């Protein structure tokens, strides 16, 4: 897995490259608390979330 982003400004866009993942999920401390990344070209997964308040944590989990 290779991180391509993130771009930290509202909204936040997270991108990563993982050729082996079948799904990628972002979990965090915001309303709804979960976002599924969408696979694009060149095995790059991405999602846009936010706005997110400062101090909020998140976790990216690729699923084989």
N, C-alpha and C positions, 0 to 999 in steps of 0.2 A: 504494500500500500504506500502510495506517495502522495503527500498533501500538495495540492496545487494552489489553494487559497490559504486562509480565508480573507475576504475583504471585510474589514471591520468598520463599517459605517452603516447606519440604518438604511434599508434593511441589510442584514448580514447574509452574504453568499458564501457557502462552504462548497469547495470542490476538492475531490481527491481522485487519484487514479488507482484502480485495483482490477486487474484483468481476471482474477479468480472469483471475485464476489458474485453472488447471484442476487443479492439485495444488500442495501446499506441503510441503516437507521441512525438518526440523530436523536438522542434523548437529552432533555435538559429541563431547567427550572423556568419555564415560561408557560403561558396558557396553552393547554392541550399537551405540553410536555414531550411531544414526539413528532418527528418529521421524517418521511421516507425520501431518500435521495433517488434521483432519476438518472439512469444510465444514458450517456450521450456518446459521441464519437470518441474513438481512441481510448476506450475503457475509462472515461472520466465520468464520475458520478457527481451530481450537484443538487443543491437545494438552496432556496432563499427563505429566510425566516426573519421575523422582526416586525417592528423594532423590538429590541431586547434591552432591558434595563442593565446598567453596569452592575457587576458582581454576580451575574447569573452564570451558572456553570452548564456545560454540555459535554456529552460523550458520544463519539462516533463508533459504531459497531458494524464492521463488514460481516456478512453472513455467507458462509461457503455454499 
